[in-house]
């Protein structure tokens, strides 16, 4: 998220709706949230994405090995 990284991150977190508290809108709700809670959410989101990518890569590698085995 280069350039406007903090702004993109703010909008991304706001889009999730996790921190939205009426009567504030999603963006102001995130801005008024405890920064550590937002960082914890971002950390979890990053770890979750890394895990999903690793699982997807593992499945793709396994399928590739099976295809290569069948060809021999």
JOZI-V922788 format. One record per backbone hydrogen bond with DSSP energy under -0.5 kcal/mol. NH is the residue of the N-H (numbers start at 1). CO is the residue of the C=O. E is the energy in kcal/mol with one decimal. If there is no record, write none. Layout:
# JOZI-V922788
NH CO E
NH CO E
This chain:
# JOZI-V922788
4 2 -1.7
8 4 -2.9
9 5 -2.5
10 6 -2.4
11 7 -2.5
12 8 -2.4
13 9 -2.6
14 10 -2.5
15 11 -2.6
16 12 -1.0
16 13 -0.5
17 13 -0.7
17 14 -1.2
20 17 -0.9
24 21 -1.7
29 25 -2.2
30 26 -1.9
31 27 -2.4
32 28 -1.9
33 30 -1.3
37 34 -0.7
38 34 -1.7
39 35 -2.6
40 36 -2.3
41 37 -2.0
42 38 -2.6
43 39 -2.6
44 40 -2.4
45 41 -2.7
46 42 -2.3
47 43 -2.5
48 44 -2.8
49 45 -2.2
50 46 -2.4
51 47 -2.3
52 48 -2.5
53 49 -2.4
54 50 -2.2
55 51 -2.5
56 52 -2.5
57 53 -2.6
58 54 -2.3
59 55 -2.4
60 56 -2.4
61 57 -2.6
62 58 -2.3
63 59 -2.3
64 60 -2.3
65 61 -2.4
66 62 -2.1
67 63 -2.3
68 64 -2.4
69 65 -2.1
70 66 -2.0
71 67 -1.4
72 68 -0.8
72 69 -0.5
